[in-house]
Amino acid sequence: MSLKFTQVLTTALAALALAGAAQASDLKACAIPQDVTPVGPEIPPADQIHTDIPTAAYLLALYWSPEACRSGIPESDKAIQCQTNRFGFTVHGLWPNGPDKAHPRYCRPSPSLSVATVKANLCMTPSPWLLQHEWQAHGTCQWETPEAYFKKARAVRSRLRVPDLKPSVEGVMTAGQVREAFLKDNRGMTREGLNVRVNKDNRLTEVWVCMDLTFKLAACRGGNGTPDAVTIRVTPRG
């Protein structure tokens, strides 16, 4: 092996290591309060309990945190998400999807998450309430424990290069530009595998990353949300 080839290989491996470290730190580098209080178990609405629907695919729902903070949605935690930290995309949840419009949900009852489990996942999903909800509504349909569910969510999230969106000075982007930001650094991802979600005010709320039953990137089964050409408002980060 030549010296030049060895130097090139070493440089490439170092770059990969740095990229991996950056992705890992994405889920760890945030300020977590010393005192964290889990919320109580959720009582699901009867019409949302679907225990007998098979899983046909998965998606990772990523919420644009600046919009969560701007709008004050109840799922967000104001202190952790909007005051102590400044997030870009956070994980809304890892969702098993059914073969049609109905999806597995609230498959079994569950007590409150432990303090340790909540703290371990606040840099991924910065809301004790949302962590409890995601485990009960989605995790109980596929995983034996909340720890196993959130471990899988972290693994799926950490293999993605999730972009930090930079809207124009007017605070706008096209939905296509949002997709391009994801496609740029995620090999194997396609436009058909991204569902760009907006609210009634045409503001970006979420991007859903679609996967097949083996958690490989795949086309979304339920559509792709906002078309590429549509201009949407994107709340700036920070």
Short mmCIF file of the C-alpha atoms (twelve columns), coordinates in Angstrom:
data_MODEL
# 
_entry.id   MODEL 
# 
loop_
_atom_site.group_PDB 
_atom_site.id 
_atom_site.type_symbol 
_atom_site.label_atom_id 
_atom_site.label_alt_id 
_atom_site.label_comp_id 
_atom_site.label_asym_id 
_atom_site.label_seq_id 
_atom_site.Cartn_x 
_atom_site.Cartn_y 
_atom_site.Cartn_z 
_atom_site.pdbx_PDB_model_num 
ATOM 1   C CA . MET A 1   0.000   0.000  0.000  1 
ATOM 2   C CA . SER A 2   1.491   3.346  -1.057 1 
ATOM 3   C CA . LEU A 3   2.039   6.194  1.374  1 
ATOM 4   C CA . LYS A 4   -0.257  8.454  -0.659 1 
ATOM 5   C CA . PHE A 5   -3.079  5.891  -0.605 1 
ATOM 6   C CA . THR A 6   -2.614  5.399  3.123  1 
ATOM 7   C CA . GLN A 7   -2.879  9.154  3.713  1 
ATOM 8   C CA . VAL A 8   -6.041  9.399  1.600  1 
ATOM 9   C CA . LEU A 9   -7.585  6.426  3.403  1 
ATOM 10  C CA . THR A 10  -6.710  7.873  6.807  1 
ATOM 11  C CA . THR A 11  -8.259  11.222 5.880  1 
ATOM 12  C CA . ALA A 12  -11.430 9.560  4.623  1 
ATOM 13  C CA . LEU A 13  -11.790 7.443  7.762  1 
ATOM 14  C CA . ALA A 14  -11.265 10.497 9.947  1 
ATOM 15  C CA . ALA A 15  -13.978 12.369 8.046  1 
ATOM 16  C CA . LEU A 16  -16.379 9.471  8.508  1 
ATOM 17  C CA . ALA A 17  -15.600 9.346  12.205 1 
ATOM 18  C CA . LEU A 18  -16.250 13.068 12.567 1 
ATOM 19  C CA . ALA A 19  -19.515 12.765 10.682 1 
ATOM 20  C CA . GLY A 20  -20.601 9.907  12.914 1 
ATOM 21  C CA . ALA A 21  -19.636 11.841 16.014 1 
ATOM 22  C CA . ALA A 22  -21.617 14.841 14.779 1 
ATOM 23  C CA . GLN A 23  -24.696 12.699 14.296 1 
ATOM 24  C CA . ALA A 24  -24.321 11.068 17.709 1 
ATOM 25  C CA . SER A 25  -23.841 14.405 19.447 1 
ATOM 26  C CA . ASP A 26  -27.011 15.641 17.746 1 
ATOM 27  C CA . LEU A 27  -28.983 13.532 20.202 1 
ATOM 28  C CA . LYS A 28  -26.837 14.202 23.262 1 
ATOM 29  C CA . ALA A 29  -25.657 17.799 23.214 1 
ATOM 30  C CA . CYS A 30  -28.448 19.622 24.976 1 
ATOM 31  C CA . ALA A 31  -29.188 21.007 28.410 1 
ATOM 32  C CA . ILE A 32  -31.300 18.665 30.538 1 
ATOM 33  C CA . PRO A 33  -32.867 19.930 33.788 1 
ATOM 34  C CA . GLN A 34  -31.604 18.275 36.945 1 
ATOM 35  C CA . ASP A 35  -35.161 17.677 38.111 1 
ATOM 36  C CA . VAL A 36  -37.355 15.971 35.535 1 
ATOM 37  C CA . THR A 37  -40.869 14.805 36.337 1 
ATOM 38  C CA . PRO A 38  -42.458 12.120 34.151 1 
ATOM 39  C CA . VAL A 39  -46.133 12.560 33.356 1 
ATOM 40  C CA . GLY A 40  -48.856 10.110 34.287 1 
ATOM 41  C CA . PRO A 41  -50.134 7.387  31.984 1 
ATOM 42  C CA . GLU A 42  -52.282 8.557  29.112 1 
ATOM 43  C CA . ILE A 43  -55.916 7.493  28.909 1 
ATOM 44  C CA . PRO A 44  -56.406 6.929  25.174 1 
ATOM 45  C CA . PRO A 45  -59.628 7.863  23.396 1 
ATOM 46  C CA . ALA A 46  -61.591 4.690  22.720 1 
ATOM 47  C CA . ASP A 47  -61.816 5.384  18.993 1 
ATOM 48  C CA . GLN A 48  -58.017 5.554  18.701 1 
ATOM 49  C CA . ILE A 49  -57.276 2.118  20.139 1 
ATOM 50  C CA . HIS A 50  -56.293 -0.177 17.259 1 
ATOM 51  C CA . THR A 51  -54.696 -3.345 18.568 1 
ATOM 52  C CA . ASP A 52  -55.329 -5.683 15.644 1 
ATOM 53  C CA . ILE A 53  -53.914 -3.752 12.680 1 
ATOM 54  C CA . PRO A 54  -50.756 -5.263 11.147 1 
ATOM 55  C CA . THR A 55  -47.683 -3.118 10.581 1 
ATOM 56  C CA . ALA A 56  -46.986 -2.492 6.891  1 
ATOM 57  C CA . ALA A 57  -44.298 0.199  7.142  1 
ATOM 58  C CA . TYR A 58  -42.655 2.699  9.495  1 
ATOM 59  C CA . LEU A 59  -42.013 6.398  9.501  1 
ATOM 60  C CA . LEU A 60  -39.882 8.715  11.591 1 
ATOM 61  C CA . ALA A 61  -41.751 11.962 12.220 1 
ATOM 62  C CA . LEU A 62  -39.406 14.933 12.662 1 
ATOM 63  C CA . TYR A 63  -40.893 18.138 14.095 1 
ATOM 64  C CA . TRP A 64  -39.421 21.541 13.220 1 
ATOM 65  C CA . SER A 65  -38.827 22.774 16.763 1 
ATOM 66  C CA . PRO A 66  -38.738 26.533 16.015 1 
ATOM 67  C CA . GLU A 67  -42.332 26.282 14.809 1 
ATOM 68  C CA . ALA A 68  -43.351 24.280 17.874 1 
ATOM 69  C CA . CYS A 69  -41.959 27.069 20.047 1 
ATOM 70  C CA . ARG A 70  -43.462 29.869 17.958 1 
ATOM 71  C CA . SER A 71  -46.951 28.359 18.006 1 
ATOM 72  C CA . GLY A 72  -46.787 26.974 21.556 1 
ATOM 73  C CA . ILE A 73  -48.234 23.590 20.661 1 
ATOM 74  C CA . PRO A 74  -49.161 21.566 23.755 1 
ATOM 75  C CA . GLU A 75  -46.793 18.734 22.784 1 
ATOM 76  C CA . SER A 76  -43.756 20.945 23.347 1 
ATOM 77  C CA . ASP A 77  -42.128 21.637 26.704 1 
ATOM 78  C CA . LYS A 78  -41.598 25.397 26.872 1 
ATOM 79  C CA . ALA A 79  -38.722 25.333 29.369 1 
ATOM 80  C CA . ILE A 80  -36.705 22.456 27.869 1 
ATOM 81  C CA . GLN A 81  -37.459 22.958 24.203 1 
ATOM 82  C CA . CYS A 82  -37.861 26.707 23.836 1 
ATOM 83  C CA . GLN A 83  -35.912 28.388 26.638 1 
ATOM 84  C CA . THR A 84  -33.025 26.144 27.695 1 
ATOM 85  C CA . ASN A 85  -32.261 24.809 24.207 1 
ATOM 86  C CA . ARG A 86  -32.525 25.822 20.556 1 
ATOM 87  C CA . PHE A 87  -33.318 22.745 18.490 1 
ATOM 88  C CA . GLY A 88  -33.808 22.286 14.772 1 
ATOM 89  C CA . PHE A 89  -35.655 19.079 13.934 1 
ATOM 90  C CA . THR A 90  -36.617 16.934 16.933 1 
ATOM 91  C CA . VAL A 91  -38.118 13.457 16.876 1 
ATOM 92  C CA . HIS A 92  -41.881 13.529 17.172 1 
ATOM 93  C CA . GLY A 93  -42.029 9.755  17.062 1 
ATOM 94  C CA . LEU A 94  -41.251 6.455  15.376 1 
ATOM 95  C CA . TRP A 95  -44.567 5.161  14.059 1 
ATOM 96  C CA . PRO A 96  -45.650 1.706  12.873 1 
ATOM 97  C CA . ASN A 97  -48.071 2.294  9.991  1 
ATOM 98  C CA . GLY A 98  -50.861 0.016  8.854  1 
ATOM 99  C CA . PRO A 99  -51.603 -1.119 5.309  1 
ATOM 100 C CA . ASP A 100 -54.409 1.456  4.908  1 
ATOM 101 C CA . LYS A 101 -55.512 4.652  6.655  1 
ATOM 102 C CA . ALA A 102 -55.768 3.107  10.122 1 
ATOM 103 C CA . HIS A 103 -52.586 2.362  12.058 1 
ATOM 104 C CA . PRO A 104 -51.620 0.347  15.134 1 
ATOM 105 C CA . ARG A 105 -52.215 2.529  18.201 1 
ATOM 106 C CA . TYR A 106 -52.449 2.130  21.966 1 
ATOM 107 C CA . CYS A 107 -51.924 -1.605 21.832 1 
ATOM 108 C CA . ARG A 108 -51.650 -2.076 25.596 1 
ATOM 109 C CA . PRO A 109 -51.744 -0.033 28.810 1 
ATOM 110 C CA . SER A 110 -48.512 1.281  30.284 1 
ATOM 111 C CA . PRO A 111 -47.416 2.998  33.506 1 
ATOM 112 C CA . SER A 112 -45.425 6.231  33.558 1 
ATOM 113 C CA . LEU A 113 -41.951 6.214  32.075 1 
ATOM 114 C CA . SER A 114 -39.107 6.187  34.566 1 
ATOM 115 C CA . VAL A 115 -37.147 9.359  35.265 1 
ATOM 116 C CA . ALA A 116 -34.047 7.694  33.783 1 
ATOM 117 C CA . THR A 117 -35.842 6.847  30.530 1 
ATOM 118 C CA . VAL A 118 -37.248 10.361 30.172 1 
ATOM 119 C CA . LYS A 119 -33.859 11.971 30.802 1 
ATOM 120 C CA . ALA A 120 -32.124 9.618  28.375 1 
ATOM 121 C CA . ASN A 121 -34.368 10.775 25.529 1 
ATOM 122 C CA . LEU A 122 -35.012 14.475 26.159 1 
ATOM 123 C CA . CYS A 123 -32.334 15.563 23.681 1 
ATOM 124 C CA . MET A 124 -34.171 13.575 20.993 1 
ATOM 125 C CA . THR A 125 -37.749 14.380 22.015 1 
ATOM 126 C CA . PRO A 126 -37.641 17.348 24.415 1 
ATOM 127 C CA . SER A 127 -40.973 16.835 26.163 1 
ATOM 128 C CA . PRO A 128 -41.790 14.380 28.994 1 
ATOM 129 C CA . TRP A 129 -45.440 14.456 27.900 1 
ATOM 130 C CA . LEU A 130 -44.628 13.633 24.289 1 
ATOM 131 C CA . LEU A 131 -42.281 10.807 25.265 1 
ATOM 132 C CA . GLN A 132 -45.053 9.215  27.336 1 
ATOM 133 C CA . HIS A 133 -47.566 9.681  24.531 1 
ATOM 134 C CA . GLU A 134 -45.311 8.262  21.806 1 
ATOM 135 C CA . TRP A 135 -44.522 5.159  23.834 1 
ATOM 136 C CA . GLN A 136 -48.168 4.473  24.639 1 
ATOM 137 C CA . ALA A 137 -49.633 5.393  21.251 1 
ATOM 138 C CA . HIS A 138 -46.977 3.779  19.033 1 
ATOM 139 C CA . GLY A 139 -44.263 1.946  20.947 1 
ATOM 140 C CA . THR A 140 -46.583 -0.460 22.740 1 
ATOM 141 C CA . CYS A 141 -47.665 -1.881 19.382 1 
ATOM 142 C CA . GLN A 142 -44.213 -3.192 18.481 1 
ATOM 143 C CA . TRP A 143 -41.750 -3.115 21.383 1 
ATOM 144 C CA . GLU A 144 -41.759 -4.850 24.761 1 
ATOM 145 C CA . THR A 145 -40.354 -1.934 26.762 1 
ATOM 146 C CA . PRO A 146 -40.155 1.854  26.381 1 
ATOM 147 C CA . GLU A 147 -36.363 1.574  26.571 1 
ATOM 148 C CA . ALA A 148 -36.336 -0.741 23.537 1 
ATOM 149 C CA . TYR A 149 -38.686 1.570  21.636 1 
ATOM 150 C CA . PHE A 150 -36.659 4.716  22.232 1 
ATOM 151 C CA . LYS A 151 -33.418 2.862  21.527 1 
ATOM 152 C CA . LYS A 152 -34.759 2.003  18.087 1 
ATOM 153 C CA . ALA A 153 -35.952 5.570  17.528 1 
ATOM 154 C CA . ARG A 154 -32.485 6.881  18.416 1 
ATOM 155 C CA . ALA A 155 -30.846 4.354  16.092 1 
ATOM 156 C CA . VAL A 156 -33.084 5.313  13.177 1 
ATOM 157 C CA . ARG A 157 -32.565 9.017  13.846 1 
ATOM 158 C CA . SER A 158 -28.795 8.759  14.272 1 
ATOM 159 C CA . ARG A 159 -28.246 7.179  10.863 1 
ATOM 160 C CA . LEU A 160 -29.870 10.158 9.151  1 
ATOM 161 C CA . ARG A 161 -28.158 13.407 8.235  1 
ATOM 162 C CA . VAL A 162 -30.897 15.738 9.393  1 
ATOM 163 C CA . PRO A 163 -30.418 19.250 7.972  1 
ATOM 164 C CA . ASP A 164 -30.619 22.580 9.756  1 
ATOM 165 C CA . LEU A 165 -32.977 24.531 7.517  1 
ATOM 166 C CA . LYS A 166 -32.025 28.053 6.535  1 
ATOM 167 C CA . PRO A 167 -35.012 29.956 5.145  1 
ATOM 168 C CA . SER A 168 -34.657 33.201 3.197  1 
ATOM 169 C CA . VAL A 169 -34.676 36.584 4.920  1 
ATOM 170 C CA . GLU A 170 -38.428 36.591 4.280  1 
ATOM 171 C CA . GLY A 171 -38.679 33.322 6.225  1 
ATOM 172 C CA . VAL A 172 -39.751 31.171 3.309  1 
ATOM 173 C CA . MET A 173 -38.601 28.104 1.382  1 
ATOM 174 C CA . THR A 174 -40.284 25.895 -1.155 1 
ATOM 175 C CA . ALA A 175 -41.262 22.409 -0.073 1 
ATOM 176 C CA . GLY A 176 -38.840 21.221 -2.739 1 
ATOM 177 C CA . GLN A 177 -35.980 23.070 -1.048 1 
ATOM 178 C CA . VAL A 178 -36.845 21.362 2.233  1 
ATOM 179 C CA . ARG A 179 -36.680 17.998 0.479  1 
ATOM 180 C CA . GLU A 180 -33.410 18.919 -1.232 1 
ATOM 181 C CA . ALA A 181 -31.867 19.711 2.162  1 
ATOM 182 C CA . PHE A 182 -32.633 16.143 3.257  1 
ATOM 183 C CA . LEU A 183 -31.617 14.516 -0.027 1 
ATOM 184 C CA . LYS A 184 -28.234 16.260 -0.114 1 
ATOM 185 C CA . ASP A 185 -26.530 14.076 2.491  1 
ATOM 186 C CA . ASN A 186 -28.745 10.989 2.769  1 
ATOM 187 C CA . ARG A 187 -27.778 8.310  0.292  1 
ATOM 188 C CA . GLY A 188 -30.719 6.208  -0.827 1 
ATOM 189 C CA . MET A 189 -33.324 8.778  0.178  1 
ATOM 190 C CA . THR A 190 -35.785 9.887  -2.508 1 
ATOM 191 C CA . ARG A 191 -38.301 12.689 -2.863 1 
ATOM 192 C CA . GLU A 192 -41.039 10.051 -2.721 1 
ATOM 193 C CA . GLY A 193 -39.745 8.997  0.700  1 
ATOM 194 C CA . LEU A 194 -40.335 12.398 2.326  1 
ATOM 195 C CA . ASN A 195 -43.682 13.791 3.413  1 
ATOM 196 C CA . VAL A 196 -43.481 17.559 4.036  1 
ATOM 197 C CA . ARG A 197 -46.193 18.696 6.447  1 
ATOM 198 C CA . VAL A 198 -47.543 22.210 6.968  1 
ATOM 199 C CA . ASN A 199 -50.253 23.646 9.219  1 
ATOM 200 C CA . LYS A 200 -53.327 25.647 8.208  1 
ATOM 201 C CA . ASP A 201 -51.161 28.792 7.983  1 
ATOM 202 C CA . ASN A 202 -48.845 27.096 5.484  1 
ATOM 203 C CA . ARG A 203 -46.016 26.925 8.028  1 
ATOM 204 C CA . LEU A 204 -43.663 23.961 8.074  1 
ATOM 205 C CA . THR A 205 -44.393 21.678 11.004 1 
ATOM 206 C CA . GLU A 206 -42.902 18.283 10.201 1 
ATOM 207 C CA . VAL A 207 -41.027 16.119 7.740  1 
ATOM 208 C CA . TRP A 208 -41.903 12.427 7.774  1 
ATOM 209 C CA . VAL A 209 -39.134 10.054 6.700  1 
ATOM 210 C CA . CYS A 210 -40.702 6.863  5.357  1 
ATOM 211 C CA . MET A 211 -39.284 3.352  5.721  1 
ATOM 212 C CA . ASP A 212 -40.202 -0.225 4.904  1 
ATOM 213 C CA . LEU A 213 -40.591 -3.118 7.342  1 
ATOM 214 C CA . THR A 214 -36.805 -3.487 7.626  1 
ATOM 215 C CA . PHE A 215 -36.394 0.225  8.455  1 
ATOM 216 C CA . LYS A 216 -34.813 0.919  5.078  1 
ATOM 217 C CA . LEU A 217 -35.697 4.202  3.377  1 
ATOM 218 C CA . ALA A 218 -38.728 3.744  1.141  1 
ATOM 219 C CA . ALA A 219 -41.473 5.654  -0.683 1 
ATOM 220 C CA . CYS A 220 -44.216 6.993  1.554  1 
ATOM 221 C CA . ARG A 221 -47.407 4.955  1.375  1 
ATOM 222 C CA . GLY A 222 -49.786 7.786  2.288  1 
ATOM 223 C CA . GLY A 223 -48.604 10.538 -0.040 1 
ATOM 224 C CA . ASN A 224 -45.915 13.197 0.177  1 
ATOM 225 C CA . GLY A 225 -47.703 16.184 1.639  1 
ATOM 226 C CA . THR A 226 -46.894 19.619 0.225  1 
ATOM 227 C CA . PRO A 227 -45.777 19.611 -3.449 1 
ATOM 228 C CA . ASP A 228 -42.247 20.786 -4.293 1 
ATOM 229 C CA . ALA A 229 -43.296 24.023 -6.004 1 
ATOM 230 C CA . VAL A 230 -45.303 25.370 -3.062 1 
ATOM 231 C CA . THR A 231 -43.702 28.196 -1.058 1 
ATOM 232 C CA . ILE A 232 -44.059 27.654 2.676  1 
ATOM 233 C CA . ARG A 233 -43.154 29.663 5.753  1 
ATOM 234 C CA . VAL A 234 -40.286 28.264 7.831  1 
ATOM 235 C CA . THR A 235 -39.751 29.668 11.309 1 
ATOM 236 C CA . PRO A 236 -36.016 30.461 11.654 1 
ATOM 237 C CA . ARG A 237 -34.023 28.552 14.240 1 
ATOM 238 C CA . GLY A 238 -33.062 30.580 17.303 1 
# 
